[in-house]
Amino acid sequence: MRSQRIVKRRHYDVIIVGAGPVGGYLARKFREEKFDVLILEEHNQIGRPFQCAGLVNPKSMERVDAYETVLTPIWGARMHSPSGISVLIGSPDEIRTWSVCRKLFDETVVKQALEAGADILLSSRPVSAEVKHDGVELLVSVKGEELPFACKLLCGADGAHSWVRRTFKLGRIKEMMIGFQIEVTGYPGIEGRLDMYTGEEVSPGFFAWAIPSGETTRIGTWTLPDRLGGRSCEDLLIRLQNHPLWKDRFADCREVGRFCGPIPAGMIQRPLAERIAVFGDAAGQCKPTTGGGIGKGFEAVDRLVPALADSIRMDDLSADRMYHLTRLLEPMRKEQARSKALRDAFLTESSDKELDEMFKIWARPDVTALIDEFGDIENPIPLGLKMLKDIPEFRRLTAKAAKALIWG
């Protein structure tokens, strides 16, 4: 998607910085509310570069109906403990997530916004912005030429290093993880199943993955910067590929692409300010358990756009009004905190020995059946509560996780 309609106007109801899937979905939703919308995208095409494993959960896919971008339906997983204990979960009868071509997916979502009447400027980025009593005035670099624009509401869907968030001092992301991923041919995976690898050597406190993506496989690892111990995520991936337990799986792999970037989680305290709003990665609206941000970004859009639309019509986007609207995100904030507590208890704060002990339990048929019944990539909390309640061996984790899981 390189072409764009000629943009002659300089004033919009809403200007959105960032033409990723969250920015595109946000633009479409504001167009459905009959507002004039402009999207600014710093790159010269949609969907490049991307720093994502390319998974879209079923609920998010239903929102945008982008099934033509699917490379592989994912219905299960093969999870591996540090010592090699494997647990198979899932059934072909239920799709758990979709592996998509991110370029096509992003283009599809943005195209929906354009077809709804939004404008877009590629190779464009804001240089400065100032909130006035009646709107926001921006100076935008458009292919090197600086042009003035104005809007009633400025939105940032501009990623982990959000210009909008930093410019208006909306706060810091609570937890910034880092990941590294390559795309390869020749990986002997199981159709419909992704692989997850755990252990201090390959992904300290988190997990590494191998995700089917049509003719290729995306292999990556992620962790917290302070868990790297002087290593890089690329070093971790090399360790995974050369691990004595798994090296045969990677022997015939040939790299065809590589991507790296931050994974923000932990919603910022002020995603809304006077005439300003940030969404998705820019607001830290990612899942701490998987790093996925598309679903949470879409959810934030659905929660906020109707109220923001009313505020635009009332011409009340004051600091007090925006502070009040922030409360609409509290259920997401609480769920995020509970998910992080669950991840910490079952993964991040567990040693390799403890992980092996848990995998032995997970491998039991009764526990695997529980995982298949209650497991949900988008919402792991019901499964976590069920395990803490019904599996005696997990009771020792209660002190770590129960308070946050139950009370949020």
C-alpha positions in Angstrom: 0.0 0.0 0.0 2.2 2.8 -1.3 -0.3 5.1 -2.9 -2.3 7.7 -1.0 -5.0 10.2 -1.9 -3.9 13.8 -2.1 -4.4 15.5 1.3 -5.2 19.2 0.9 -7.0 20.0 4.2 -5.1 21.0 7.3 -7.7 20.6 10.0 -9.2 17.4 11.2 -11.3 16.2 14.1 -8.8 13.4 14.9 -5.2 13.0 13.8 -3.6 9.6 14.5 0.1 9.0 14.6 1.0 5.5 13.5 -0.6 3.3 10.8 -0.2 -0.1 12.4 -3.2 -2.3 13.1 -4.2 -0.4 16.2 -3.9 3.0 14.4 -5.9 1.7 11.5 -8.6 0.2 13.6 -8.8 3.4 15.7 -9.2 5.5 12.5 -12.0 3.2 11.2 -13.8 3.5 14.5 -13.6 7.3 14.5 -14.8 7.4 10.9 -17.8 5.3 12.0 -18.6 8.1 14.4 -18.5 10.5 11.4 -15.4 12.4 12.3 -12.7 13.6 9.9 -9.6 11.5 10.4 -6.0 11.8 9.3 -3.4 9.0 9.8 0.3 9.9 9.9 2.8 7.1 9.1 6.6 7.8 9.2 7.5 4.9 6.8 6.7 4.9 3.1 4.6 1.8 3.2 2.2 0.1 5.6 3.4 -3.0 7.5 7.1 -2.5 7.3 9.0 -2.8 9.5 7.3 -5.1 12.0 8.6 -6.4 15.3 5.9 -9.0 16.1 5.4 -12.8 16.1 2.4 -12.3 13.9 -0.3 -13.9 16.0 -3.8 -12.5 16.0 -6.4 -14.0 18.5 -9.8 -15.0 17.2 -11.7 -12.1 18.8 -9.4 -9.6 17.2 -9.7 -11.3 13.9 -13.5 -11.2 14.1 -13.2 -7.4 14.6 -11.4 -6.8 11.4 -12.4 -9.8 9.3 -8.9 -10.2 7.8 -8.9 -13.9 7.3 -7.3 -13.6 3.9 -4.1 -12.6 5.6 -3.9 -15.9 7.5 -0.8 -18.1 6.9 -1.5 -20.8 9.4 -4.3 -21.5 11.9 -2.8 -22.4 15.3 -4.8 -24.8 17.4 -2.2 -26.2 19.8 1.2 -26.0 21.3 4.1 -28.2 22.1 5.7 -26.8 25.3 9.2 -27.9 26.4 10.7 -27.7 29.9 14.4 -26.8 30.4 15.3 -30.5 30.7 13.2 -31.6 27.7 9.8 -32.6 29.3 7.2 -32.0 26.6 3.5 -31.2 27.0 1.1 -31.3 24.1 -2.0 -29.1 24.4 -4.8 -28.2 22.1 -7.1 -29.8 19.5 -7.7 -29.2 15.8 -11.4 -28.7 16.7 -10.7 -25.2 18.2 -8.5 -22.5 16.6 -6.6 -20.8 19.4 -5.0 -18.0 17.3 -4.0 -17.2 13.8 -0.6 -16.8 12.3 -0.8 -14.0 9.8 1.3 -12.1 7.3 1.7 -8.9 9.3 2.3 -6.7 6.2 -1.0 -7.9 4.6 -2.8 -7.8 8.0 -1.7 -4.2 8.7 -2.5 -3.2 5.1 -6.0 -4.7 5.4 -6.8 -2.9 8.6 -5.6 0.4 7.4 -7.4 -0.1 4.0 -10.6 -0.5 6.0 -10.1 2.9 7.6 -9.3 4.5 4.2 -12.4 2.9 2.6 -14.4 4.4 5.5 -13.1 7.8 4.5 -9.9 8.4 6.5 -6.9 10.2 5.0 -3.3 9.0 5.3 0.1 10.6 4.8 3.0 8.3 4.4 6.6 9.3 5.0 5.2 11.7 7.5 5.9 12.4 11.2 5.0 15.0 13.7 7.8 17.5 14.5 6.1 19.5 17.2 2.7 19.7 18.8 1.0 22.1 21.2 -2.3 21.9 23.0 -4.4 25.0 22.7 -7.8 25.8 24.3 -9.7 24.8 21.1 -7.4 22.0 19.7 -3.9 20.7 19.0 -1.6 22.5 16.6 1.0 20.3 14.9 4.0 20.8 12.6 4.3 17.7 10.4 7.2 16.7 8.3 5.7 15.3 5.0 8.5 13.9 2.8 10.9 16.4 4.3 8.5 19.4 4.0 7.2 20.8 7.3 3.5 21.6 7.1 1.0 22.9 9.8 -2.0 20.8 10.8 -4.6 21.1 13.6 -7.1 18.7 15.2 -9.5 18.5 18.1 -7.9 15.2 19.4 -4.4 13.9 18.8 -4.0 10.1 19.2 -0.7 8.1 19.4 -0.7 4.6 18.1 3.0 5.0 17.4 4.6 2.0 19.2 6.7 1.3 22.2 8.8 4.5 21.8 5.8 6.6 21.1 6.5 10.2 20.1 3.1 11.3 21.4 3.6 9.7 24.8 7.1 11.2 25.2 6.1 14.7 23.9 3.2 15.1 26.3 5.0 13.3 29.2 2.3 10.7 29.7 4.5 8.4 31.8 6.8 5.4 31.4 5.9 1.9 30.4 6.0 -0.2 33.6 7.7 -3.2 32.0 9.7 -3.1 28.8 10.8 -6.5 27.5 13.0 -7.1 24.5 12.7 -9.8 21.8 14.6 -11.1 18.8 13.1 -13.2 16.0 14.2 -14.7 12.7 12.1 -16.2 10.0 13.4 -19.5 8.6 12.7 -22.3 6.2 13.4 -26.0 7.1 12.0 -26.1 10.6 10.3 -29.5 11.2 7.3 -28.3 13.2 3.9 -29.8 13.6 1.2 -28.3 11.4 -1.2 -26.2 13.5 1.1 -26.4 16.6 3.6 -23.8 17.8 6.6 -24.8 19.9 7.5 -23.1 23.2 10.9 -23.5 24.8 11.7 -22.5 28.4 14.8 -22.2 30.6 17.4 -19.8 31.8 19.7 -20.6 28.9 17.3 -19.8 26.1 14.9 -17.3 27.5 15.4 -16.4 31.1 12.1 -15.8 32.9 10.1 -16.1 29.7 10.0 -18.5 26.7 11.3 -18.9 23.2 9.0 -19.9 20.3 8.7 -21.4 16.9 5.5 -20.4 15.1 4.4 -21.9 11.8 3.8 -19.1 9.2 2.9 -20.8 6.0 6.0 -21.9 4.1 8.3 -20.5 6.9 8.6 -20.5 10.7 9.2 -17.6 13.0 11.7 -18.4 15.7 12.3 -16.0 18.5 13.0 -15.4 22.2 12.3 -12.6 24.7 13.1 -11.5 28.2 13.7 -8.6 30.5 16.9 -6.6 29.8 18.1 -7.1 33.4 17.8 -10.9 33.0 20.3 -11.0 30.0 23.4 -10.8 32.1 25.5 -9.2 29.4 24.0 -11.3 26.7 21.7 -10.3 23.8 18.5 -11.8 22.7 20.3 -12.9 19.6 22.8 -14.8 21.8 19.8 -16.5 23.4 18.4 -17.6 20.1 21.8 -19.0 19.0 21.9 -20.9 22.3 18.4 -22.3 21.5 19.5 -23.4 18.0 22.6 -25.1 19.4 21.0 -26.6 22.5 21.9 -30.3 22.8 18.2 -31.2 23.2 16.9 -29.2 20.2 19.8 -28.6 17.8 18.6 -31.4 15.4 15.4 -29.4 14.9 17.3 -26.4 13.7 19.9 -28.2 11.6 18.2 -27.6 8.3 16.9 -24.1 9.0 17.8 -21.3 6.6 17.2 -17.7 7.7 15.2 -15.5 5.4 14.5 -12.5 7.7 15.2 -11.1 11.1 13.4 -8.7 13.4 14.0 -7.3 16.9 12.4 -4.7 19.1 10.8 -3.8 22.5 7.7 -5.4 24.0 5.9 -3.0 26.3 3.6 -4.2 29.1 2.2 -2.4 32.1 -0.3 0.3 31.1 0.9 3.8 31.7 -0.9 5.9 34.4 -2.0 8.6 32.0 -3.0 7.2 28.6 -5.3 10.2 28.3 -4.6 13.9 28.8 -6.1 17.1 27.6 -6.9 16.5 23.9 -4.4 13.6 23.8 -4.8 9.8 23.9 -2.4 6.9 23.3 -3.3 3.3 22.4 -1.7 -0.1 22.0 2.1 -0.4 22.5 2.3 3.4 23.0 0.2 3.0 26.2 1.8 -0.3 27.3 -1.4 -2.3 26.5 0.3 -5.6 25.8 -0.3 -9.0 27.4 2.5 -9.7 30.0 2.0 -13.5 29.4 2.7 -13.4 25.6 3.7 -9.9 24.6 0.8 -9.7 22.2 -0.5 -6.1 21.8 -3.0 -6.2 18.9 -5.9 -7.6 20.9 -5.4 -5.3 23.8 -5.0 -2.3 21.6 -8.3 -3.2 19.8 -10.0 -3.6 23.2 -8.8 -0.2 24.3 -10.1 1.4 21.1 -13.5 -0.2 21.7 -13.7 0.9 25.3 -12.7 4.5 24.6 -13.9 5.6 21.2 -17.6 6.0 22.0 -16.8 8.2 25.0 -14.2 10.1 23.2 -16.6 10.7 20.3 -19.2 12.1 22.8 -16.5 14.3 24.2 -15.5 15.7 20.8 -19.2 16.5 20.0 -19.5 18.3 23.4 -16.2 20.0 22.7 -15.0 18.8 26.1 -11.6 17.2 25.9 -10.4 18.9 29.0 -7.9 17.4 31.5 -10.7 16.6 33.9 -12.8 15.0 31.3 -10.0 12.9 30.0 -9.0 11.8 33.5 -12.5 10.7 34.1 -12.5 8.6 30.8 -9.3 6.9 31.9 -11.4 4.9 34.3 -12.9 3.1 31.4 -9.5 1.3 31.1 -9.4 0.1 34.7 -10.7 -3.4 33.9 -7.9 -3.8 31.4 -5.3 -2.4 33.9 -6.5 -4.9 36.6 -6.5 -7.8 34.2 -3.0 -6.9 33.1 -1.8 -6.8 36.7 -3.3 -10.2 37.4 -1.9 -11.7 34.2 1.6 -10.5 35.2 1.2 -12.0 38.7 0.2 -15.3 37.0 3.2 -15.2 34.6 5.6 -14.3 37.4 4.3 -17.2 39.6 4.3 -19.9 36.9 7.3 -18.7 34.8 9.3 -15.6 35.5 10.1 -16.3 39.1 10.6 -20.1 38.7 14.0 -21.7 38.5 14.7 -24.3 35.8 14.3 -27.0 38.5 10.9 -25.6 39.4 9.8 -25.4 35.8 10.7 -29.0 35.3 8.6 -29.9 38.3 5.7 -28.0 36.9 6.0 -29.6 33.5 5.9 -33.0 35.1 2.5 -32.0 36.5 1.3 -30.4 33.3 2.1 -33.6 31.4 -0.4 -35.5 33.5 -3.5 -36.4 31.4 -5.9 -34.8 33.9 -3.9 -31.5 34.0 -3.5 -31.4 30.2 -7.3 -31.9 29.9 -7.7 -28.9 32.3 -5.4 -26.8 30.2 -7.3 -27.7 27.0 -10.7 -26.9 28.7 -9.8 -23.6 30.4 -6.7 -22.4 28.5 -7.1 -19.2 26.6 -4.1 -17.3 25.1 -6.1 -14.0 25.4 -7.2 -14.6 29.0 -5.1 -17.0 31.1 -6.6 -16.0 34.4 -9.4 -18.6 34.6 -6.9 -21.4 34.0 -4.5 -20.0 36.6 -7.2 -19.8 39.2 -8.4 -23.3 38.3 -4.9 -24.7 38.7 -4.3 -23.0 42.0 -7.6 -24.3 43.3 -7.7 -27.8 41.9 -4.1 -28.9 41.6 -2.6 -29.5 45.1 1.0 -29.3 43.8 0.5 -25.7 42.8 -0.8 -24.6 46.2 2.7 -23.4 47.1 2.4 -20.8 44.4 -0.6 -19.3 46.1 1.5 -16.9 48.2 3.0 -15.5 45.1 0.0 -15.1 42.9 -3.3 -15.5 44.7 -3.7 -11.9 46.0 -3.2 -10.3 42.6 -5.2 -13.0 40.8 -8.2 -12.7 43.1 -8.2 -9.0 44.1 -6.4 -7.5 41.1 
